[in-house]
């Protein structure tokens, strides 16, 4: 039913300059694993093994990361360090990777539309690796895939956002279907506090039906002159059904320095210090 996951990774990551001057922000390590690897692991755990990247200039390191490095593996073969690369090697073996390039940074909607050539006429997930989601049970994408099997419509993951940060998010309003699930009635991209229709902000996890591509083609540029996925989803909600889902787990905004440091400390305590 759903096998593909799209990763828009063409952004410059300017909030992390100079670290991102020549290195993709998605390759920033949380402890000893890059953000993009956490994200691909979450996709694979949800059964989404056909992985597509919408890349841009200076993003070659992502493609190299999900490839075999024969020289490195030869150097560490038979040493204790071989175990460190084993999970990445397993991930590479589990996935089919494909790549296309976004020519201009014209918003998330444009990035998703650019990825149509990798997706075709199938439902698919979209993950923004900046948003690192940590759960004690099923990953956020797995939770959403199960919802999709039930409702067969586009789904966005949301969380409560404070008034001070609401202007940084796409914000939804909706009718409660059952605990944690809302039928979307409105969406606003990066509203002021007074314009926000609720306190539910969209994070970087989406499941989209393939007709989103036709909707995006008919969507005019919105906030900041960019093609906004929220505008397309709003149109999709008016024509049919889009759900917002308050996921179970904790999300870290690793697109900000504060969130990145918080995520690093949390993962060190949860995954590394505990096992040392």
N, C-alpha and C positions, 0 to 999 in steps of 0.2 A: 504493500500500500504506500509506504513512504520509506524511501531508501537514501534520498539525497539531502545533503546539507551544504549550504552556500555560506562562505566566509568572505565578507567584504573586508579586504585588508589593504586598500590602496591609500588610506589616509596618511598624513605626514607625521602625526604625533608631536605637534609643535609644543605641547605642554611639557614634554620631556627633553627639550633641547638643553644641552648639546648632545645628550646620549643618543637621540634619534636622528642626528644629522646624516649618518650613513648606515644606521642599523634600524630595521623595522621595529616599531613600538611593540608589535605582537611577539617579538623575540626577546623582550625584556624578561629576565628570569624572576619568578617568584620562588625564592630559595634557589633550587638548582634546575628548575624546569620552566621553559618559556611559556608565556601566556597561551600561545596558540596551541601548544601541546595539551594543556589542560582542556581547552575548548574542543579539540578533536577527540580526545578521550571521552568527553561527555557525549559527543555525537555517536561514537562507536558503541558506547554502552547502551544507547537508545536504539541501536540497530541501523544507524545511518552510516553506512560504510562507503558510499559513493560521495566523495568529498570534492567540492569545487571551490576554487579561490578566485576572487576578483581582485587582481593585483594592480600595481602601478610601478612607476619608476623607483628603483632602489629597494625592491622587495625580493630580490633573488634569494636572499638568505632563507626565506620561508620554504621555497622550493627545494633548496639544498638540504634543509633540515629533515624533510620527509623523503629523503633518498638515502641510499646506502653509501657510506663513506668507507671504502675498502681499505684505504691507507690507515685511517684511524683504527678500524677494527683489527687490522693486522698487528698494529702496534700494541694493543691492549689484550690481544688474545692470550688466554692462559693466566691472566692476572686478575686480581680482585676487582679491577675497574671494569672488567667485561660485564659484570652484573649491572653496572650503572646504565649501560646503553641498551640492555636487554628489553626493558619496557617500550622504549622508542622503536626498536627493531620489530617488536611484535605489532605495534600500532601500524607501522609501515606495511607489514604483511597483511594486515586486516583490511586495508583500505584500497580503493581505486582513487587516485588523485588526478584532477584536471585543473587547468588554469586558463584564465583569459584576462585581458588587461583593460582597465578603465582609463580612457584617454584623458578625461578631465574630471576634476572633483566637483560634481554637480549635485551632491546630496545622496543619501542612502537609497532613495527611490531610483536614482540613476544607476547606482551600483548594482541593485537587484535586477534592474532591466538589462544591464550589461551581462549579467549572469544567465540570461535566458538561454543562450547557446549551450550552456552546460547542463541546464535543467530539462528543457523540453516541456512536454505536456504532462507533467507529473506534479503532485503535491510535494513540497519540500520545506526544510527548515532553513532559517537564517540565524546565524550566531555572530554576535559582535564579541570578539575575544577580549576586548577591554573590560567587559563585565564578567568577572570571575565568580562563578556560583559554586558554593560549597554546601553539600547536603550530608545528612547522616544516613539517608537511605537512597532512594531512587534519585537520579540526577534530574535537573529541571527539564531537560529535553525529553527524558523518558516519561515524566509526568504529563508533558504536553502531547506526546505521541499517543498515550493512552486516551487522552481527551479527544484527540483527532479521530481515533478509531470509533468513538462514540458519536461525535457531532458532525464530522466531515466538513468542517469549515475552517476559515483562517482563525488563528489564535495568537494573541499577544500575551506575553508574561508581564505582570504589573506588580508593583509594590507601593506601599504608602510612602509619600515623599513630603518632607517638611515644606512649609511656606517659603522658607529662605532659598530652597533649591528647586522649587517647582518650575522655574523659568528655564531649567536645563533639560527638560523632558518633554516628550509627547505625552499628553494627559488625556485620559479617557473618562467618559461618563457612561453609565450603563444601568441596566435593570438586573437585579440579582436573580440568577437562575437557581442556584443552590450555593452552599458554602464555598466561597472563594471563586465562583464563576459568575461572570456578568455578560449579558448580551449588550454589546456596545451600541450606544445611540449617538455618541458624539466623540470627536477627537480634535484636539487642538495642539499644534506643534509649538513648544516652548512659549507658553502663555505667560503673561504677567500674573501676579498673585490674584488680581481682581478678575482676570479673564479665565482662570482655570476652572473647568467644569467639575472638578473633584480633586482629591489629593492622590489619585492613583496614576503613577507615572510608569510609562513603558520602559522596560529594560531590554537588553540586547538578546532576546530570545523570541523568535517568531516561527510559526508554522503557517505557510501560505498555500492557497490553492492556485493552480496554474493560470486561472483567468486573471490573476493579479497583473500579469504582463500586459494584457489588453487594457486594463484599467490604468496602468501607469502610462501607457502610450497616449491616453486621452486626458491625463492629468496635467494641468498647467503648473509651471514653477510657483512655489509658495514662499514660505519663510526664507529670507536671505537670497531669494532668487533661485533656490535649489528645488529639485524634484523631491518632494517629501513622501516617504512611505506612509506617513500618517494620513496625508490627504487622500492617497489611493485607498487605504484601508477604510477611511470614512465613507468614501463612495461605495466601496464593496459592502459595507455594513448597511447602507441605505438601500442597496439593491437586493441584499440577501441576509447573511448572518456573519458577524465577526464576534468572537468571544474574547474577553479579557480574563486572565487566570492569575489569581494571587498564589504564586508558587510556594512550595514548602522548601525552605532552605535559606541560606544567607548569601547575599550578593555584595561583591566589593567593586567599587568603581575604580578600576585600575587605569582608567584614562586620566585620573588625577593623582598627583604625588601623594596626597594624604591617604587616599584609598589604596594606592599601591603599597605603601609602607604598612598600612593596617592589614592588607591581605598577606603580605610576606610574614609578618609577625604571627598571624593566625595560622597559616599553613606550617610554619616552623614548629609551633607548639602542637598542632594537631597531627601532623604526618611525620615529622622528622625527630623532634626532641623526644616525643613519646616512644619512638622506636630505637633510640640510641642507647 
